[in-house]
C-alpha cells in the first residue's frame, strides 16, 4: 500500500507543532550524544590498555547501536509517525536512572547529570502533551474509533 492510498488523519494535517519539533530535537540531541560517546569508547578501546580492549570495543559498539533508538525516534517525530513516540518515551525513561547515577558522582559528571535530567524530563513533558499526541494521530483508550456502542 502506498502513501497515496493511506488516508491521513485530520489531526496530522497542517504545520507541525513546535512541541513536536522540540521533542524531536531533544531526542536527536540524545542520540547524537550517545553516538559520540560510543565512538569515543570504541576509539579508547582500540588505543587503550590491551587487557581492556575487548570491553572498550564491545561497550562502544553497544552504545553506538543504542544511539539508533533516539535517532530513529527523532526522525519519526519529525515525520509525524505515531510509532515514534514509544521509542522516544522509552529513551527518556532510560535516561532518568543514568542522570540519577551521574548526580551521585563526586566529579564533573554532576553537571552532565543535571543536563541529562532536565532534557529527559522536558522531552517527556513534550511527548505526552495533548498537542503532540493529536499531531501524531494517537488516540487514547476508548477513542480508537470504529467500535460503536
N, C-alpha and C positions, 0 to 999 in steps of 0.2 A: 504494500500500500504506500503510495507516495504522499508527500506532504500536501499535495493539491487535493487529495481525496479525504484527508483527515480534517474533520471540522475543528475550527479553532474556537475555544470557549470565549464568550463575550468579555470575561474578566481579563483575558490576556491580550486584548486588542488595545492599541494606544501606546503612549510613551511608557517606557519602563520607569517605575517609581524609584526615586532616589534611594530609598531604604534598601531596595533590592540591589541597586548598583553598589551601595556602600558595603552590604553584606558580601557581595561577590568580590569586592576589592580586598576586604579583610581575609576572606578565605584564600584568595590568590597570594596575599602577603604571607600568610602562614605556610602555604605550600612552597613558596619561593624560599622562605627561611629554612624549612625542612630540607629542601633540595640542596641549598648552600651548605647546611650543616652536614648532610650526608656526603657531599663531595669532599668537604674538609676532613671528615672521618676516614673516608676512603684514601685520600692522599696521605694522611697521617699513618694509616695502616700500612701503606706501601713503603713509606720513607722512615717509619719509626723503628722501634725495637723489634728485631726478628722474632722474639718469643711471643709478641703480642700481634704480629702481623695478621694472623687469621681472624682474630677478634675484631681488629680495626676494619678489615676489609668486609667481613660479614656485617658488622654494625653499619658501615657506610652504605652498603648496598641495600640493607633493610630500610634505613632512613630515606634513601632516595626513592625506593618503591612506595613507602608510606607517604611521600610528598605528592604522589599522584592523586590521592584521595581528595585533598582540598583543592588541588589544581583542576581536577575534573569537575568538582562541585562548583567552583567559581565559573568555569566555562558554561556549565548547565544553568546556573543562576542568571548569567548574562543573556543566555538564550531563552530564558523563561521556561525551562524544563522542570516540570513538577517533581521529577525524581531527584533533582539536585539538592533539594532541601534536606533530605535524610542524611546524605554523606556530609553535608556542611554542618548540620547539628551534631552529628557523631564526632566530627573533628573538634568542635568547640568543647564538647563534654570530655573528650580525651585530653584536651589542653588544660583543663582546670586542675587535675591532680599534678600534672607536670609543673604548673605555675606554683602550686602549693609547695612542692618539693624544692623548687628554686627559692621560694621565700624562706624556707627553713635553713638555707645555707648561710654561712658566715663569710660571704665573699661578694664579688662583683655580680654574682648570679641573682642577688636580691632585686636590683632594678629590672633585670630581664624577667623575673617572676612577676613583678608589678605590671610591666608592659603586657606580658602574655595574659595575665588575669583580666586586665582591662579590655584587651582585644577580644578574648573569648566571651566575656560577659556581654560586651557591646554587640558582637556578632550574633549571639544567642537572642538578644532582645530584638535585633533587626530581623532575624529569621522567623521568629514566632509572631511577629507583628501581623495584624489583620490585613494591612495593605499589601504586605509581601505575600501572604497566603492567597489573597484574591488574585494578585498579579501572576502567581504561578498556577492558578486554576485549581488549587487544592480545596476540597470541600470537607467540612468537618463531619463527624459521625452523625448519621441521621439525615445528612444533606446530600447523599450520593445521587439523588435523582433517579428516575426510572422505577423506583419502588413506590407504588401507590398504596395508601392505607385504605 
